[in-house]
Amino acid sequence: MNILIVEDDISTRALLKMILEKTNNTVVEAMNAAAALKCLKIQKVDLIITDLYMPQMDGVEFIRQIKKSSDTAQLPIVVCTCVTDETLLQKAREFGVIHILHKPINTSTLLQTIAMLQHKDLPILEDSKLTVRKLGLDIKGYHELLTIMVDNAYQRIIDIRAGLQSGDANGFETFLRDLYTSAESLGAKALSHAAMVTSMVIPDAEKEIAEKYLTDLKIEIEKLRADVSMLED
């Protein structure tokens, strides 16, 4: 995903860029709204993350400019701000902001927001014929591998959840690495992406956050299980 960060504070821009590039995003930076508008004329982006308090043109006016242009009106916009004035935040929402993140930046919340947006375009399972050809398998062998991966992942989630309940998260990072590799090679794009994002969050996550990401992974596994069943038919 190509993401434009519009932020006048250099340290905040650097932090956002560092977090976003860890999950394979490409980041374009603009130090103010005027620079961002010029950038959008020559650079294709998939998402804008903008501050609200900026010199020359504030974030709300910048968002209004984006939404009134037919070339950029459909771009999703996320606000990242220290603003607590609900009137100002409501104006941003009325102009079409899809999410508001509050400073100081929470890595888990930021990654979850980006993951939600990326997830919309990811297939649960890629074209099975292409994947089978790439792997050198027949459809029966492909179905068998998918079934093994799904069943194993489901059981490991049960085991890891039990461990978290007792304060033991051993094996979580290894599981995520294995799941990402297997899902990516078998064309389970949504699941591999979910595993990758979770692996970025888990090392520093509190128990409640880890539990939520486990639940999200379980949902993706259940979706994949349904697609695997249809593949068999």
N, C-alpha and C positions, 0 to 999 in steps of 0.2 A: 504494500500500500504506500502511495506517495502522500506524505503528510506535510502540510504547510503550517509552521509554528509562527504565530504573530505575537511577539512579546518584546517589550522594550528593555526588560532586565536581562542582561547577558547571562547571569548565573542560572536563572530560571530556564532560559532557552537551552543552555548547555545540559541541564538536568533532564529536561523533557527529551532532548535529542538522544541522550545516553540511554534512557529507558526505552524509547521507541525503537532505536536501532538494534537493541538486544533481541527484539522479536521480528527481525528481518524487514523492518519498514525502511523506506527511504525518506529522509527528512530534508525539507527546504526551510530556511530561516528568513524571517523578515523582522526588522527591529521596530517597525511601526506599520500602521494601516496603509499609508501611502505607498510604502515599499512593497507591501503585500499585494496591493491592487496592480502595481506594475508587474510584479512577478506572475500574477495570474494571467496576464496577457501573453506570456511567452512560455509558461510552464504548466503542464498538466498535473493536477493534483486530485487525489481521491477524498481528502478530508482536510478541514481547516481546524486548528486549535488556536484560539485567540484569547488574549487578555481583554479586559474591559477598560481599565484605566491606562490610557496611553496618551502621549503628547500629540498635538496637532489634530488628530481625528480619534475620537474615543471608539471603543469596541462596538458599541451599539450602532453608531453611524456607519462603521465599517461593515457590520453585518447587514445593515439596510442597503448599502451599496451593492453588496454581493447578491442579495436576494432580488434586487430590481433589474439586474442584468440577465438577459436570457442565456448568456454563455455560462454563467456561474450559479444561477438560481437554484439548481438541483444539488449543489455541493452540500454535503452534510457538514454542520458546524458544531464544534464543542467549545464551550467557554471554560477557561481555566482562570480563576480569579480569586482575589481576597475580598471582593465586594460582598457585603451582607445586606445591602439595601434591597429589600424585596421588590420595590417598585421598579428599580433599574433592572433587576434580574427578570422580572415579568416582561419588561419591554423586549429584552433579548429573546425570551421564549416566543413572544408574539411575532417577532421577525423570523422565526423558524429554527432557533437553536435546538438541537436534539438532546443535548445533555449539558449540565453544568457541574464542573469539578471545582472544589474549593481548595485554595492554598492554605497551609503548605501541602505540596503534592503528595498524595498517597499512591505509591507505586502499584499496589494491588488494584485499587479502584481505577486508575488510569488504564492498566493493562486489560482489565475486565471490560471497560468501555470500548477500547479499540477492538478487542476480541469479538465483542457483540456485533460491531459493524462489519468486521471482516467475515464473520461466520455466515452472514446473509448470502454471500456469493460462493460459498464452498459446498460442493456436493457431498452427500453422505458417502456415496460410492461412485467413483469415476466409471467411465464406459468400460464394462467388464470385458468386452472383446479386445479393446486396446490393451488393457492390463494383462489379460491372459497371453496375448501375443508377446508383450514385453517380457513377461516372466518365463515364457516358453512352456506353459502348462496347458492342459485342457480345462474345460469349464468345471469338470468334476473335481479335479485337483485344486483348482482355485477356490471352489466352494468349501472344500475340506480345510484349506489353510485359514480361510476367513472364520470358519466355525471354531477352529482351535484357538485362534486369537481372541475371538469374542468370549468364548467360555473361560479361557484362562484369565483374561482381563477382569471379567465379572467376579471371579473367585478371589483374585488378588485384591480387588477393591473391598470385598467383604473382610478379608484378613487385615488390610491396612486400617480400615475403619475401626475394627476391634482393637488394633494396636493403639490408635489415637485415643480411644476411650481410656486406655490405661496409661497414657502419656508416652507411648513408644511409637515413634514415627520411622523406625528403621525400615529400610526397603522402599520407602516412598519414592525417592529420587531415582533409584535403580528401575523401579517399575515404570516411571514416567519416561525414562530414556528408552527402555525396551518397547513400551507401547508406541511411542512416537516413531521409532524405527520400523516396527512391524506394520503399523497403520499406513505410514507413508509408502512403503514398498508395495503394499497391497491395494493402494488407491483409495484408502478410507480417509479422504482429505479432511473432513470435519473433525474426525476423531484425532488425527495426527496433529491438527492445529490446536485442539483443546489440550492435548498432552503437552505440546510445546509451551503454550501460554502458562499452564499450571506449573511447569518446571521452572519458569521464571519467577513465580510468586512464592512457591512452597518453602524454599530455604529459610526465609525470614517470616513466614506466616504464623499467626496465632492459630490455636486449635480450631476456633470457629470458622476462620477463613479457609483453613485446610479442609474442613468438613464440607464447606460449600463447594469448593472446587472438586472434591470427590463426588459430590452429588451431581454436578454438571457433567463430569466424566461418565458417570453411570447412565445419565440420560442419553449421552451420545452413543454409548455402547448399546443401549436398548434400541435406538434408532437404527444403528447398523445391523443389529440382530434381525430386525424386521426386513431390512433390505436384503440381507443374506437369504432369508426364507423365500423371498420373492424370486431371487436369483435361482434358487433350486427348482422353483416351479417352471 
